[in-house]
């Protein structure tokens, strides 16, 4: 079952996903033939559950008819509790960029203020919890005001009533599907480049480390290290 409700108010809390990240997510899931990370839902009495984590994964699941593990159910008491959980959950993601963190910290401040806390107190609490300065959180709030709203499009708002996800970009995505085979070939090539660079460095260090040739040897080691670093950064983007 993938017929969950997408709540526009919850969706607006999520930082916009980079197109490259979305494409890679789709490629990974399609190559596996399933979604390996369970969705998180908020069960509703007598109705469909509300999805609170995994909205991008759900889109891919529905587009490609993929298998998925049993969802995680959390019985929240209030909508405010759900919002705070969503923000904190997103802040714990490793792949979050600085702008995404700023937007989430700002949202967390607003949630605390909405529950009656003074702005200054809410800012202090978020700064302490996230390990940043008060001035950073204040800058986050300013950045959030200037940033364009992410949120759902009119088409996805309409679909939220029946629990199905749609998007204005879905047609374009279907026209240009992510190619998991191409990604796999590229990964293999990068893996070969990394191992070759490591082998070159080890051979030089093992057989050519002499005082006379030391300066030249280490220059070449540095060059191979730079190539290795570039290949590794490219590899991280694909995995």
C-alpha positions as CSV (number, residue, x, y, z in Angstrom):
1,X,0.0,0.0,0.0
2,X,1.4,3.4,-1.0
3,X,-1.8,5.4,-0.8
4,X,-0.8,7.8,1.9
5,X,-1.9,11.4,2.5
6,X,0.7,14.1,1.6
7,X,0.0,17.0,4.0
8,X,0.9,20.3,2.3
9,X,1.8,21.9,5.6
10,X,4.2,19.2,6.4
11,X,5.7,19.1,2.9
12,X,6.5,22.8,3.1
13,X,8.9,22.1,6.0
14,X,11.1,20.1,3.7
15,X,14.1,21.8,2.0
16,X,13.8,21.6,-1.8
17,X,15.6,18.5,-3.2
18,X,18.5,19.2,-5.6
19,X,17.6,17.7,-9.1
20,X,20.9,15.8,-9.1
21,X,20.0,14.2,-5.7
22,X,16.5,13.3,-6.9
23,X,18.0,11.7,-10.1
24,X,20.5,9.7,-8.1
25,X,17.8,8.6,-5.6
26,X,15.7,7.3,-8.5
27,X,18.7,5.6,-10.1
28,X,19.6,3.8,-6.8
29,X,16.1,2.6,-6.1
30,X,15.5,1.5,-9.7
31,X,18.8,-0.5,-9.8
32,X,17.8,-2.2,-6.5
33,X,14.3,-2.9,-7.7
34,X,12.9,-1.8,-4.4
35,X,12.9,0.9,-1.7
36,X,15.2,-0.3,1.1
37,X,14.5,2.5,3.6
38,X,11.0,2.4,5.2
39,X,8.6,5.3,5.0
40,X,7.4,6.9,8.3
41,X,3.7,7.4,8.7
42,X,1.2,8.9,11.2
43,X,-1.8,6.6,11.5
44,X,-5.2,8.2,11.5
45,X,-8.3,6.7,13.0
46,X,-10.8,5.7,10.4
47,X,-8.7,7.1,7.5
48,X,-5.6,7.0,5.5
49,X,-2.2,7.5,7.3
50,X,-0.3,10.7,6.8
51,X,3.2,10.4,5.4
52,X,5.8,12.3,7.6
53,X,9.0,11.0,6.0
54,X,9.9,9.6,2.6
55,X,7.9,11.8,0.3
56,X,10.6,11.8,-2.4
57,X,11.0,8.0,-2.1
58,X,7.2,7.5,-2.4
59,X,7.2,9.4,-5.7
60,X,9.8,7.0,-7.1
61,X,8.0,4.0,-5.7
62,X,4.8,5.0,-7.4
63,X,6.4,6.0,-10.7
64,X,8.3,2.6,-11.0
65,X,6.0,0.4,-9.0
66,X,8.7,-0.7,-6.7
67,X,8.5,-2.9,-3.6
68,X,8.9,-1.3,-0.2
69,X,9.4,-2.4,3.4
70,X,6.7,-2.1,6.0
71,X,6.4,1.5,7.1
72,X,7.3,2.8,10.5
73,X,4.3,4.0,12.4
74,X,4.5,6.8,15.0
75,X,1.5,7.9,17.0
76,X,1.9,11.6,17.4
77,X,-0.4,13.5,19.7
78,X,-0.6,16.8,17.8
79,X,0.3,18.3,14.4
80,X,2.9,20.6,16.1
81,X,4.6,17.4,17.4
82,X,4.7,16.1,13.9
83,X,6.3,19.3,12.5
84,X,9.0,19.3,15.1
85,X,9.8,15.7,14.5
86,X,10.0,16.3,10.7
87,X,12.4,19.3,11.2
88,X,14.6,17.4,13.7
89,X,14.7,14.3,11.4
90,X,15.8,16.4,8.4
91,X,18.5,18.2,10.5
92,X,20.0,14.8,11.2
93,X,20.5,14.0,7.5
94,X,24.2,13.8,6.5
95,X,23.6,15.1,2.9
96,X,21.9,18.3,4.0
97,X,23.5,21.5,2.5
98,X,24.0,24.7,4.5
99,X,21.0,26.4,3.1
100,X,18.8,23.4,3.9
101,X,20.1,23.5,7.5
102,X,19.5,27.2,7.8
103,X,15.8,26.8,6.6
104,X,15.2,23.9,9.1
105,X,16.8,25.8,12.0
106,X,14.6,28.8,11.2
107,X,11.5,26.5,11.0
108,X,12.4,25.0,14.4
109,X,12.5,28.5,15.9
110,X,9.1,29.4,14.5
111,X,7.6,26.2,15.8
112,X,8.9,27.0,19.3
113,X,7.6,30.6,19.0
114,X,4.2,29.2,17.9
115,X,4.0,27.3,21.2
116,X,4.4,30.5,23.1
117,X,8.1,30.9,23.6
118,X,9.9,34.3,23.2
119,X,11.8,34.6,19.9
120,X,15.1,35.2,21.8
121,X,14.6,32.1,23.9
122,X,13.6,29.9,21.0
123,X,16.7,31.1,19.0
124,X,19.0,30.3,22.0
125,X,17.5,26.8,22.4
126,X,17.9,26.0,18.7
127,X,21.4,27.3,18.6
128,X,22.4,25.2,21.6
129,X,20.7,22.1,20.3
130,X,22.4,22.4,16.9
131,X,25.8,23.5,18.1
132,X,25.8,26.9,16.3
133,X,25.8,30.5,17.6
134,X,22.8,32.6,18.2
135,X,23.9,35.0,15.4
136,X,23.9,32.0,13.0
137,X,20.3,31.2,13.9
138,X,19.3,34.8,13.5
139,X,21.0,34.8,10.0
140,X,19.1,31.6,9.3
141,X,15.8,33.3,10.0
142,X,16.6,36.2,7.7
143,X,17.7,33.7,5.0
144,X,14.5,31.8,5.4
145,X,12.4,35.0,4.9
146,X,14.3,35.8,1.7
147,X,14.3,32.2,0.3
148,X,11.6,31.1,-2.2
149,X,8.9,28.8,-0.7
150,X,9.5,25.2,-1.5
151,X,6.2,23.5,-0.6
152,X,3.9,21.6,-2.9
153,X,2.7,22.7,-6.3
154,X,-1.0,23.3,-7.0
155,X,-1.2,19.8,-8.6
156,X,0.3,18.1,-5.6
157,X,-2.0,20.0,-3.2
158,X,-4.9,18.7,-5.1
159,X,-3.6,15.1,-5.0
160,X,-3.0,15.3,-1.2
161,X,-6.7,14.8,-0.6
162,X,-6.6,11.3,-2.1
163,X,-3.1,10.4,-1.0
164,X,-1.5,10.3,-4.4
165,X,1.6,12.3,-5.3
166,X,1.7,14.2,-8.5
167,X,4.2,16.9,-9.8
168,X,4.4,19.4,-12.6
169,X,7.9,17.9,-13.3
170,X,6.7,14.3,-13.5
171,X,6.2,14.3,-17.2
172,X,9.7,15.6,-17.8
173,X,11.2,13.0,-15.4
174,X,9.4,10.2,-17.2
175,X,10.7,11.5,-20.5
176,X,14.3,11.3,-19.2
177,X,14.6,8.4,-16.8
178,X,17.7,8.0,-14.7
179,X,19.9,5.3,-16.2
180,X,21.2,3.0,-13.4
181,X,23.4,1.1,-15.9
182,X,25.2,4.2,-17.0
183,X,25.8,5.1,-13.3
184,X,27.1,1.6,-12.6
185,X,29.6,1.9,-15.6
186,X,30.8,5.3,-14.3
187,X,31.2,4.0,-10.8
188,X,33.3,1.1,-12.2
189,X,35.5,3.5,-14.1
190,X,36.0,5.7,-11.1
191,X,36.8,2.7,-8.9
192,X,39.5,1.6,-11.4
193,X,41.0,5.2,-11.4
194,X,41.1,5.3,-7.6
195,X,42.9,1.9,-7.4
196,X,45.3,2.9,-10.2
197,X,46.2,6.1,-8.4
198,X,46.8,4.2,-5.1
199,X,48.9,1.6,-6.8
200,X,51.1,4.3,-8.5
201,X,51.7,6.0,-5.1
202,X,52.6,2.8,-3.4
203,X,55.0,1.8,-6.1
204,X,56.8,5.1,-6.0
205,X,57.0,5.2,-2.3
206,X,58.3,1.6,-2.2
207,X,60.8,1.7,-5.0
208,X,61.8,5.3,-5.5
209,X,62.1,6.9,-2.1
210,X,65.7,8.1,-2.4
211,X,67.3,11.3,-1.3
212,X,68.4,12.2,-4.8
213,X,64.9,11.5,-6.3
214,X,62.9,12.4,-3.2
215,X,61.7,15.8,-4.4
216,X,60.6,14.5,-7.8
217,X,59.0,11.4,-6.1
218,X,56.9,13.5,-3.8
219,X,55.8,15.9,-6.5
220,X,54.5,12.9,-8.5
221,X,52.8,11.5,-5.3
222,X,51.1,14.8,-4.8
223,X,49.8,14.8,-8.4
224,X,48.4,11.2,-8.0
225,X,46.9,12.3,-4.6
226,X,45.0,15.1,-6.3
227,X,43.7,12.8,-9.0
228,X,42.6,10.3,-6.3
229,X,40.9,13.1,-4.4
230,X,39.0,14.2,-7.6
231,X,37.9,10.7,-8.4
232,X,36.8,10.1,-4.8
233,X,34.7,13.3,-4.8
234,X,33.0,12.1,-8.0
235,X,32.5,8.6,-6.6
236,X,30.7,10.1,-3.5
237,X,28.2,11.9,-5.8
238,X,27.3,8.6,-7.4
239,X,26.9,6.5,-4.2
